[in-house]
Amino acid sequence: MNDTPPPTLPAAEPVSVTPFWQRMPQLFLFPLQRPALVTILIATAVFAVGSWVALASIPGAPLRAVLVLLLAWAGSSLYAARFGFLVIERSAAGYLDTRRYPRGEAGPDWRRPLKMLAIAAVVPVLIIVLGVILLPHWLVLLALLLFALLLPASVMVLTRTDSLADAVSPRQCLQTALGIGPPYLLLCLFLLMLWISSREAIAFLHGAATPPPPVPADGAGAAPVGRATLAASLFVFTLVGNYFMVLTCALIGYVMYQYSAALGLDVVGPGEVRRGASAGSAAAHERRVRESLIGKLIAAGDFQDAIGLLNDDLRLRPNDLSLHVRLHTLLLHEGSRPRIHDHAERYLDLLLAAGNLPGALALYEETRAMFPEFAPRDAARVPLLARAALEAQKPALAAQLVRGFDRKFPGHPSIPDVYLVGGRILLQTQQPDEAQRLFGYVATTFAGSPAAAEARRYMARFTVGPEAGPRPAAAPAGDGAIRAAPPAGGA
């Protein structure tokens, strides 16, 4: 059994989040974004039309008028509240602009606003009824105050779990509030100020509204004007109420986003990005959700499923190096040697193809420690790895890579490059004569190759006496001058 801690996979750098008390100016503009504004106008229009119809029915059918008014209020409130929960849910996930919401994804369940209504309406009644019977009055007042303080936390819990039982649980709500810490009290203060502001705005508009004209004794022609004025007033009042409702939801959602780490939430949206950035697609959202799920599986120790998800992603993006590094880390932790070997070959080839020679060399050394016979699948990659080893001042490793290459792969096009690497190894190991001989062999035998041109540049560094002339180029025997390079052990 593997008792080592779960691996830490590469993650995005943490992004600083503007505190919600500093972001209030932007939040006040949130309900004016087009999707939010359209929702507010539709909900308000539904209630205004219902009010118009209900007012017309009052003289002849007052019960029907009340029923129509209740239906209009319920439909308008449910429609607006569902959008409000969508705002909370998306904001908590990092989508702070309605224009960036993932397309084609269903919103919250229609029953969620009904659950919240039940909490807000039933729980205070239960506290009062049971408190009056069982508790002193001051404890009843304290319980009501505690309920009011935990109501925003209840909204957060309901958004996270969609569970009525969790949302009414004092323990769950208190854990959420304590997770946010002292700023939670500031949030409650801000919400109270928004509620007072909405009441004051409605009262101001009500006082500024033109009073309806008096109704004549015969009632001819005056009722439609009064009904229109009253319906228009209800439209304005409802519009203000819906504006502040959406603003309140945006504030709660942003606080959940700001304290997502403390609340255990996954931020899969773009977060605070500049306004001109393009909207996130459903595919990008789904990819971020899958990455979040993989992180949860790793944290839970379920490496098999996490590896399965990464392999599924690699089938769609086979050249994504970020996926390969995550998969390699997981495979090493899982410890399946056949899977490590198979993936290391593919991963090494991709690193070399991408020109990431230091990363490829590190992977080669790591895998070679587990599998002594490990080598690149493509022999043409061997000189690249050997060059990386030379750049890292590891001539012994470079010699280990190229030793016997001409014998294992006779006639391979990379043989000139391997001999060139062998000459560089000889230079690093203080064997200039052997290096000059090998460079000369490459320059004359493979005259048209890029390796020959590079070999001639190395030969130009040697000083040849005027009477000596150039040395004859002799073919390497067997392993060539590479055999003279130090073995992997150094001797």
RODO-2510 file (C-alpha; in nm, 4 decimals, decimal comma):
residues 491
     n   res          X          Y          Z
     1     m     0,0000     0,0000     0,0000
     2     n     0,1311     0,3424    -0,0960
     3     d     0,1354     0,5703     0,2093
     4     t     0,3003     0,8671     0,0408
     5     p     0,0963     1,1867     0,0322
     6     p    -0,0995     1,2723    -0,2818
     7     p     0,1046     1,4502    -0,5491
     8     t     0,0798     1,8222    -0,5940
     9     l    -0,0047     1,8839    -0,9560
    10     p     0,0802     2,2029    -1,1414
    11     a    -0,1905     2,4616    -1,0853
    12     a    -0,2640     2,8103    -1,1963
    13     e    -0,0998     3,0871    -1,0012
    14     p    -0,3283     3,2301    -0,7338
    15     v    -0,5033     3,5468    -0,8407
    16     s    -0,5672     3,8259    -0,5928
    17     v    -0,9368     3,8973    -0,5445
    18     t    -1,0728     4,2453    -0,4830
    19     p    -1,2516     4,2480    -0,1440
    20     f    -1,6274     4,2736    -0,1800
    21     w    -1,6387     4,6021     0,0121
    22     q    -1,4136     4,7550    -0,2551
    23     r    -1,6065     4,6035    -0,5458
    24     m    -1,9442     4,7536    -0,4526
    25     p    -1,9361     5,0187    -0,7320
    26     q    -1,9096     4,7432    -0,9957
    27     l    -2,1750     4,5363    -0,8203
    28     f    -2,4217     4,8263    -0,8356
    29     l    -2,3827     4,8166    -1,2161
    30     f    -2,4289     4,4380    -1,2322
    31     p    -2,8131     4,4455    -1,2657
    32     l    -2,7732     4,6795    -1,5665
    33     q    -2,5924     4,4159    -1,7720
    34     r    -2,8135     4,3039    -2,0554
    35     p    -2,9098     3,9500    -1,9371
    36     a    -2,9818     4,0758    -1,5855
    37     l    -3,1725     4,3815    -1,7080
    38     v    -3,3847     4,1738    -1,9480
    39     t    -3,4732     3,9354    -1,6648
    40     i    -3,5652     4,2241    -1,4351
    41     l    -3,7841     4,3861    -1,7016
    42     i    -3,9631     4,0607    -1,7881
    43     a    -4,0345     3,9783    -1,4229
    44     t    -4,1527     4,3314    -1,3601
    45     a    -4,3722     4,3371    -1,6725
    46     v    -4,5375     4,0088    -1,5723
    47     f    -4,6388     4,1530    -1,2370
    48     a    -4,7478     4,4857    -1,3890
    49     v    -4,9700     4,3162    -1,6490
    50     g    -5,1173     4,0908    -1,3811
    51     s    -5,1860     4,3970    -1,1668
    52     w    -5,3588     4,5695    -1,4594
    53     v    -5,5828     4,2687    -1,5168
    54     a    -5,6529     4,2269    -1,1446
    55     l    -5,7460     4,5944    -1,0978
    56     a    -5,9941     4,5656    -1,3828
    57     s    -6,1615     4,2681    -1,2109
    58     i    -6,1977     4,4223    -0,8647
    59     p    -6,5466     4,5761    -0,9071
    60     g    -6,7177     4,2624    -1,0409
    61     a    -6,4965     3,9728    -0,9194
    62     p    -6,2758     4,0655    -0,6240
    63     l    -6,1753     3,7048    -0,5500
    64     r    -6,0650     3,6533    -0,9080
    65     a    -5,8702     3,9792    -0,8892
    66     v    -5,6870     3,8626    -0,5782
    67     l    -5,6121     3,5262    -0,7428
    68     v    -5,4761     3,6922    -1,0573
    69     l    -5,2637     3,9282    -0,8484
    70     l    -5,1216     3,6379    -0,6448
    71     l    -5,0445     3,4374    -0,9594
    72     a    -4,8730     3,7365    -1,1198
    73     w    -4,6682     3,7984    -0,8052
    74     a    -4,5743     3,4304    -0,7738
    75     g    -4,4724     3,3962    -1,1391
    76     s    -4,2754     3,7205    -1,1383
    77     s    -4,1035     3,6416    -0,8085
    78     l    -4,0186     3,2838    -0,9060
    79     y    -3,8735     3,3911    -1,2403
    80     a    -3,6612     3,6668    -1,0840
    81     a    -3,5537     3,4541    -0,7849
    82     r    -3,4401     3,1674    -1,0085
    83     f    -3,2226     3,4119    -1,2017
    84     g    -3,0965     3,5442    -0,8676
    85     f    -2,9812     3,1963    -0,7673
    86     l    -2,8195     3,1584    -1,1091
    87     v    -2,6263     3,4802    -1,0391
    88     i    -2,5136     3,3491    -0,6994
    89     e    -2,4132     3,0111    -0,8432
    90     r    -2,2199     3,1513    -1,1396
    91     s    -2,0547     3,4301    -0,9398
    92     a    -1,9379     3,1794    -0,6778
    93     a    -1,7840     2,9714    -0,9594
    94     g    -1,5878     3,2706    -1,0921
    95     y    -1,8255     3,4040    -1,3600
    96     l    -1,8583     3,7650    -1,2489
    97     d    -2,0095     3,8936    -1,5724
    98     t    -2,3418     3,7628    -1,7050
    99     r    -2,2020     3,7847    -2,0581
   100     r    -1,9445     3,5176    -1,9731
   101     y    -2,1924     3,2619    -1,8418
   102     p    -2,1430     2,9189    -2,0055
   103     r    -2,3836     2,8741    -2,2927
   104     g    -2,6146     2,5779    -2,3197
   105     e    -2,5984     2,4903    -1,9494
   106     a    -2,9128     2,4521    -1,7389
   107     g    -2,9693     2,6935    -1,4530
   108     p    -3,0731     2,6169    -1,0948
   109     d    -3,3720     2,3985    -1,0164
   110     w    -3,7010     2,5898    -1,0066
   111     r    -3,7618     2,4472    -0,6603
   112     r    -3,4630     2,6258    -0,5101
   113     p    -3,6404     2,9642    -0,4743
   114     l    -3,9357     2,7795    -0,3164
   115     k    -3,7013     2,6219    -0,0635
   116     m    -3,5588     2,9620     0,0188
   117     l    -3,9102     3,1033     0,0560
   118     a    -3,9976     2,8212     0,2942
   119     i    -3,6876     2,8957     0,5024
   120     a    -3,7552     3,2691     0,5175
   121     a    -4,1269     3,2290     0,5949
   122     v    -4,1556     2,9142     0,8066
   123     v    -3,8441     2,9206     1,0255
   124     p    -3,9178     3,2585     1,1919
   125     v    -4,2763     3,1450     1,2640
   126     l    -4,1472     2,8249     1,4234
   127     i    -3,8984     3,0212     1,6316
   128     i    -4,1707     3,2544     1,7555
   129     v    -4,4302     2,9799     1,8251
   130     l    -4,1915     2,7400     1,9973
   131     g    -3,9988     3,0196     2,1653
   132     v    -4,3084     3,1748     2,3233
   133     i    -4,4048     2,8335     2,4626
   134     l    -4,0622     2,7171     2,5790
   135     l    -3,8297     3,0172     2,6138
   136     p    -3,8161     3,3611     2,7720
   137     h    -3,8976     3,6490     2,5381
   138     w    -3,5377     3,7751     2,5289
   139     l    -3,4187     3,4350     2,4080
   140     v    -3,6835     3,4406     2,1348
   141     l    -3,5547     3,7790     2,0218
   142     l    -3,1971     3,6487     2,0327
   143     a    -3,2971     3,3441     1,8250
   144     l    -3,4647     3,5685     1,5666
   145     l    -3,1544     3,7888     1,5515
   146     l    -2,9343     3,4820     1,5046
   147     f    -3,1665     3,3583     1,2279
   148     a    -3,1406     3,6943     1,0510
   149     l    -2,7606     3,6882     1,0795
   150     l    -2,7373     3,3332     0,9432
   151     l    -2,9865     3,3873     0,6595
   152     p    -2,7130     3,4893     0,4059
   153     a    -2,5155     3,1791     0,5088
   154     s    -2,8302     2,9723     0,4547
   155     v    -2,8540     3,1100     0,0998
   156     m    -2,4907     3,0094     0,0411
   157     v    -2,5463     2,6580     0,1765
   158     l    -2,8590     2,6146    -0,0367
   159     t    -2,6671     2,7300    -0,3455
   160     r    -2,3856     2,4845    -0,2739
   161     t    -2,5852     2,1754    -0,1758
   162     d    -2,9390     2,2381    -0,3056
   163     s    -3,0519     2,0716     0,0173
   164     l    -3,3283     2,2209     0,2315
   165     a    -3,2088     2,0213     0,5332
   166     d    -2,8561     2,1620     0,5030
   167     a    -2,9852     2,5151     0,4473
   168     v    -3,1861     2,5088     0,7758
   169     s    -2,9089     2,3391     0,9711
   170     p    -2,7622     2,5888     1,2217
   171     r    -2,4361     2,3942     1,2236
   172     q    -2,3937     2,4130     0,8444
   173     c    -2,4831     2,7811     0,8339
   174     l    -2,2570     2,8641     1,1277
   175     q    -1,9647     2,6767     0,9654
   176     t    -2,0147     2,8814     0,6488
   177     a    -2,0229     3,2080     0,8412
   178     l    -1,7154     3,1151     1,0458
   179     g    -1,5365     3,0061     0,7264
   180     i    -1,5706     3,3600     0,5934
   181     g    -1,4756     3,5049     0,9323
   182     p    -1,5305     3,8635     1,0576
   183     p    -1,6050     3,9936     0,7032
   184     y    -1,9284     3,7922     0,7230
   185     l    -2,0649     4,0494     0,9698
   186     l    -1,9694     4,3233     0,7240
   187     l    -2,1599     4,1331     0,4554
   188     c    -2,4678     4,1252     0,6805
   189     l    -2,4333     4,5013     0,7329
   190     f    -2,4080     4,5614     0,3585
   191     l    -2,7150     4,3441     0,2939
   192     l    -2,9097     4,5339     0,5594
   193     m    -2,8077     4,8640     0,3990
   194     l    -2,9209     4,7356     0,0570
   195     w    -3,2574     4,6335     0,2019
   196     i    -3,3030     4,9739     0,3658
   197     s    -3,1950     5,1458     0,0427
   198     s    -3,4556     4,9551    -0,1568
   199     r    -3,7301     5,0525     0,0905
   200     e    -3,6169     5,4157     0,0820
   201     a    -3,6076     5,4205    -0,2982
   202     i    -3,9580     5,2778    -0,3205
   203     a    -4,0845     5,5240    -0,0606
   204     f    -3,9246     5,8121    -0,2486
   205     l    -4,0796     5,7053    -0,5779
   206     h    -4,4148     5,6543    -0,4085
   207     g    -4,4044     6,0078    -0,2674
   208     a    -4,2959     6,1540    -0,6019
   209     a    -4,5655     5,9731    -0,7944
   210     t    -4,8534     6,1859    -0,9162
   211     p    -5,1659     6,1003    -0,7183
   212     p    -5,4486     5,9580    -0,9266
   213     p    -5,7210     6,2014    -1,0257
   214     p    -6,0408     6,1925    -0,8195
   215     v    -6,3062     5,9536    -0,9378
   216     p    -6,6279     6,1318    -1,0504
   217     a    -6,9600     6,0271    -0,9020
   218     d    -7,0721     5,8554    -1,2195
   219     g    -6,7260     5,6946    -1,2662
   220     a    -6,7335     5,7608    -1,6397
   221     g    -6,3898     5,7639    -1,7951
   222     a    -6,1986     5,7995    -1,4695
   223     a    -6,1424     5,4360    -1,3696
   224     p    -5,9103     5,3451    -1,6634
   225     v    -5,6868     5,6437    -1,5880
   226     g    -5,6586     5,5552    -1,2185
   227     r    -5,5961     5,1905    -1,2988
   228     a    -5,3188     5,2791    -1,5450
   229     t    -5,1547     5,5083    -1,2938
   230     l    -5,1644     5,2442    -1,0230
   231     a    -5,0294     4,9743    -1,2583
   232     a    -4,7484     5,2075    -1,3664
   233     s    -4,6631     5,2765    -1,0036
   234     l    -4,6545     4,9033    -0,9273
   235     f    -4,4295     4,8546    -1,2302
   236     v    -4,1783     5,1128    -1,1015
   237     f    -4,1862     4,9801    -0,7451
   238     t    -4,1399     4,6193    -0,8628
   239     l    -3,8601     4,7260    -1,0964
   240     v    -3,6701     4,8826    -0,8059
   241     g    -3,7299     4,5766    -0,5880
   242     n    -3,6032     4,3387    -0,8585
   243     y    -3,2984     4,5586    -0,9170
   244     f    -3,1992     4,5378    -0,5515
   245     m    -3,2765     4,1640    -0,5423
   246     v    -3,0343     4,0943    -0,8292
   247     l    -2,7773     4,3269    -0,6691
   248     t    -2,8098     4,1374    -0,3408
   249     c    -2,7581     3,8041    -0,5176
   250     a    -2,4528     3,9404    -0,7012
   251     l    -2,3029     4,0512    -0,3699
   252     i    -2,3630     3,7132    -0,2012
   253     g    -2,2215     3,5271    -0,5017
   254     y    -1,9130     3,7479    -0,5114
   255     v    -1,8476     3,6907    -0,1408
   256     m    -1,8652     3,3150    -0,2050
   257     y    -1,6158     3,3613    -0,4900
   258     q    -1,3839     3,5721    -0,2718
   259     y    -1,3841     3,3085     0,0041
   260     s    -1,4088     3,0048    -0,2239
   261     a    -1,1043     2,8387    -0,0656
   262     a    -1,2503     2,8655     0,2843
   263     l    -1,5905     2,7434     0,1656
   264     g    -1,4485     2,4525    -0,0369
   265     l    -1,5816     2,5839    -0,3696
   266     d    -1,4316     2,5196    -0,7115
   267     v    -1,3651     2,8359    -0,9108
   268     v    -1,3848     2,7283    -1,2738
   269     g    -1,4708     3,0638    -1,4282
   270     p    -1,2342     3,3396    -1,5448
   271     g    -1,2745     3,5405    -1,2237
   272     e    -1,1731     3,9053    -1,2368
   273     v    -1,0663     3,9602    -1,5967
   274     r    -1,0731     4,2743    -1,8018
   275     r    -1,4059     4,3615    -1,9570
   276     g    -1,2828     4,3278    -2,3156
   277     a    -1,1913     3,9614    -2,2840
   278     s    -1,3925     3,7152    -2,4888
   279     a    -1,6779     3,5256    -2,3311
   280     g    -1,6026     3,1787    -2,2032
   281     s    -1,7344     2,8927    -2,4108
   282     a    -1,9183     2,5906    -2,2814
   283     a    -1,6198     2,3751    -2,3837
   284     a    -1,3799     2,5853    -2,1762
   285     h    -1,6171     2,5723    -1,8821
   286     e    -1,6492     2,1948    -1,9125
   287     r    -1,2710     2,1584    -1,9272
   288     r    -1,2270     2,3621    -1,6096
   289     v    -1,4967     2,1572    -1,4370
   290     r    -1,3200     1,8343    -1,5360
   291     e    -0,9885     1,9663    -1,4051
   292     s    -1,1590     2,0511    -1,0797
   293     l    -1,3072     1,7000    -1,0645
   294     i    -0,9640     1,5471    -1,1245
   295     g    -0,8277     1,7540    -0,8364
   296     k    -1,1036     1,6234    -0,6090
   297     l    -1,0348     1,2624    -0,7100
   298     i    -0,6658     1,3085    -0,6329
   299     a    -0,7425     1,4625    -0,2955
   300     a    -0,9660     1,1631    -0,2203
   301     g    -0,6909     0,9181    -0,3240
   302     d    -0,8909     0,7851    -0,6219
   303     f    -0,5984     0,7785    -0,8643
   304     q    -0,7479     0,5207    -1,1002
   305     d    -1,0444     0,7412    -1,1919
   306     a    -0,8266     1,0528    -1,2077
   307     i    -0,5881     0,8763    -1,4485
   308     g    -0,8867     0,7597    -1,6521
   309     l    -1,0158     1,1156    -1,6871
   310     l    -0,6724     1,2437    -1,7877
   311     n    -0,6392     0,9695    -2,0489
   312     d    -0,9800     1,0676    -2,1879
   313     d    -0,8602     1,4269    -2,2174
   314     l    -0,5364     1,3134    -2,3829
   315     r    -0,7326     1,1297    -2,6481
   316     l    -0,8834     1,4637    -2,7423
   317     r    -0,5615     1,6658    -2,6900
   318     p    -0,2752     1,4178    -2,7431
   319     n    -0,0060     1,6881    -2,7634
   320     d    -0,1066     1,8864    -2,4552
   321     l     0,2089     1,8837    -2,2418
   322     s     0,0254     2,0143    -1,9344
   323     l    -0,1932     1,7012    -1,9389
   324     h     0,1110     1,4784    -1,9831
   325     v     0,2952     1,6255    -1,6863
   326     r    -0,0136     1,5752    -1,4665
   327     l    -0,0553     1,2180    -1,5885
   328     h     0,3131     1,1403    -1,5362
   329     t     0,2976     1,2717    -1,1787
   330     l    -0,0076     1,0570    -1,1075
   331     l     0,1429     0,7456    -1,2640
   332     l     0,4570     0,7805    -1,0537
   333     h     0,2433     0,8055    -0,7424
   334     e     0,0267     0,5115    -0,8487
   335     g     0,3376     0,3006    -0,9134
   336     s     0,2202     0,0931    -1,2125
   337     r     0,5540     0,0213    -1,3826
   338     p     0,4159    -0,0858    -1,7242
   339     r     0,2023     0,2280    -1,7465
   340     i     0,4897     0,4495    -1,6319
   341     h     0,7190     0,3012    -1,8984
   342     d     0,4622     0,3329    -2,1766
   343     h     0,3710     0,6905    -2,0932
   344     a     0,7336     0,7978    -2,0388
   345     e     0,8158     0,6971    -2,3972
   346     r     0,5302     0,9080    -2,5371
   347     y     0,5986     1,1980    -2,3035
   348     l     0,9726     1,2004    -2,3797
   349     d     0,9028     1,2091    -2,7532
   350     l     0,6686     1,5063    -2,7116
   351     l     0,9174     1,6994    -2,4955
   352     l     1,1929     1,6483    -2,7504
   353     a     0,9634     1,7431    -3,0382
   354     a     0,8697     2,0605    -2,8512
   355     g     1,2371     2,1474    -2,7956
   356     n     1,2137     2,1162    -2,4171
   357     l     1,5513     1,9473    -2,3843
   358     p     1,6054     2,0113    -2,0103
   359     g     1,2637     1,8636    -1,9341
   360     a     1,3281     1,5678    -2,1605
   361     l     1,6654     1,5014    -1,9966
   362     a     1,5124     1,5155    -1,6479
   363     l     1,2393     1,2704    -1,7556
   364     y     1,4986     1,0385    -1,9094
   365     e     1,7111     1,0308    -1,5948
   366     e     1,4069     0,9765    -1,3738
   367     t     1,2748     0,6921    -1,5871
   368     r     1,6205     0,5389    -1,6387
   369     a     1,6524     0,5062    -1,2625
   370     m     1,3440     0,2839    -1,2662
   371     f     1,4121     0,1070    -1,5976
   372     p     1,7879     0,0779    -1,6737
   373     e     1,7179    -0,0214    -2,0359
   374     f     1,4881     0,2748    -2,1029
   375     a     1,5661     0,4626    -2,4246
   376     p     1,3793     0,6904    -2,6669
   377     r     1,1498     0,5044    -2,9040
   378     d     1,2912     0,6994    -3,1966
   379     a     1,6669     0,6538    -3,2278
   380     a     1,6895     0,9953    -3,3967
   381     r     1,6077     1,1504    -3,0593
   382     v     1,9218     1,0089    -2,8953
   383     p     2,1608     1,2826    -3,0208
   384     l     1,9176     1,5479    -2,8958
   385     l     1,9181     1,3980    -2,5474
   386     a     2,2949     1,3623    -2,5523
   387     r     2,3326     1,7280    -2,6500
   388     a     2,1066     1,8215    -2,3600
   389     a     2,3283     1,6185    -2,1280
   390     l     2,6371     1,8008    -2,2564
   391     e     2,4673     2,1377    -2,2038
   392     a     2,3936     2,0274    -1,8475
   393     q     2,7628     1,9425    -1,7982
   394     k     2,6920     1,5693    -1,7748
   395     p     2,9365     1,4108    -2,0227
   396     a     2,9063     1,0701    -1,8563
   397     l     2,5320     1,0645    -1,9222
   398     a     2,5863     1,1819    -2,2800
   399     a     2,8389     0,9014    -2,3330
   400     q     2,5926     0,6508    -2,1898
   401     l     2,3346     0,7642    -2,4430
   402     v     2,5512     0,7441    -2,7568
   403     r     2,7714     0,4461    -2,6675
   404     g     2,7377     0,1732    -2,9301
   405     f     2,4859     0,3691    -3,1386
   406     d     2,6587     0,2917    -3,4717
   407     r     2,6597    -0,0756    -3,3861
   408     k     2,2947    -0,0895    -3,2752
   409     f     2,1690     0,1135    -3,5700
   410     p     2,4060     0,0579    -3,8638
   411     g     2,3507     0,3039    -4,1446
   412     h     2,1200     0,5264    -3,9355
   413     p     2,1033     0,8890    -4,0627
   414     s     2,1796     1,0153    -3,7120
   415     i     2,5214     0,8503    -3,6943
   416     p     2,7046     1,1730    -3,7999
   417     d     2,5268     1,3608    -3,5199
   418     v     2,6189     1,0869    -3,2729
   419     y     2,9880     1,1065    -3,3764
   420     l     2,9724     1,4845    -3,3386
   421     v     2,8365     1,4425    -2,9864
   422     g     3,1167     1,1933    -2,9229
   423     g     3,3720     1,4565    -3,0238
   424     r     3,2180     1,7080    -2,7859
   425     i     3,2292     1,4497    -2,5070
   426     l     3,5988     1,4004    -2,5739
   427     l     3,6523     1,7761    -2,5559
   428     q     3,4732     1,8009    -2,2200
   429     t     3,6798     1,5101    -2,0865
   430     q     4,0082     1,6731    -2,1889
   431     q     4,0909     1,4471    -2,4853
   432     p     4,1467     1,7054    -2,7616
   433     d     4,3489     1,4792    -2,9935
   434     e     4,0815     1,2113    -2,9999
   435     a     3,8155     1,4810    -3,0452
   436     q     4,0046     1,6325    -3,3422
   437     r     4,0362     1,2928    -3,5054
   438     l     3,6632     1,2252    -3,4696
   439     f     3,5659     1,5703    -3,5985
   440     g     3,7914     1,5157    -3,8995
   441     y     3,6279     1,1808    -3,9689
   442     v     3,2796     1,3381    -3,9619
   443     a     3,3903     1,6300    -4,1836
   444     t     3,5343     1,4033    -4,4537
   445     t     3,3063     1,1003    -4,4427
   446     f     2,9757     1,2872    -4,4110
   447     a     3,0830     1,5987    -4,6001
   448     g     2,7354     1,7055    -4,7085
   449     s     2,5673     1,6742    -4,3713
   450     p     2,4956     1,9536    -4,1195
   451     a     2,7062     1,7552    -3,8723
   452     a     3,0077     1,7907    -4,1032
   453     a     2,9728     2,1706    -4,1124
   454     e     2,9567     2,1811    -3,7343
   455     a     3,2528     1,9446    -3,7092
   456     r     3,4594     2,1786    -3,9279
   457     r     3,3749     2,4663    -3,6953
   458     y     3,5074     2,2657    -3,4029
   459     m     3,8216     2,1709    -3,6010
   460     a     3,8929     2,5367    -3,6666
   461     r     3,9598     2,5738    -3,2960
   462     f     4,2606     2,3439    -3,3179
   463     t     4,6042     2,4909    -3,4080
   464     v     4,7773     2,2898    -3,6800
   465     g     5,1513     2,3528    -3,7386
   466     p     5,2556     2,4658    -4,0908
   467     e     5,4668     2,1602    -4,1418
   468     a     5,2308     1,9103    -3,9945
   469     g     4,9339     1,9453    -4,2261
   470     p     4,6021     1,7974    -4,1388
   471     r     4,5848     1,4557    -3,9830
   472     p     4,4344     1,1758    -4,1915
   473     a     4,0739     1,0963    -4,1098
   474     a     4,0504     0,7454    -3,9722
   475     a     3,7214     0,5649    -3,9322
   476     p     3,6218     0,4829    -3,5756
   477     a     3,6550     0,1201    -3,4927
   478     g     3,3419    -0,0431    -3,3600
   479     d     3,2032     0,2198    -3,1264
   480     g     3,4468     0,4698    -3,2734
   481     a     3,5909     0,7388    -3,0587
   482     i     3,2706     0,7172    -2,8574
   483     r     3,4174     0,4060    -2,7007
   484     a     3,6956     0,6243    -2,5645
   485     a     3,4433     0,8448    -2,3866
   486     p     3,4076     0,7842    -2,0144
   487     p     3,1483     0,5248    -1,9191
   488     a     2,8405     0,6126    -1,7190
   489     g     3,0262     0,5431    -1,3951
   490     g     3,2872     0,8020    -1,4882
   491     a     3,5947     0,5831    -1,5336
***
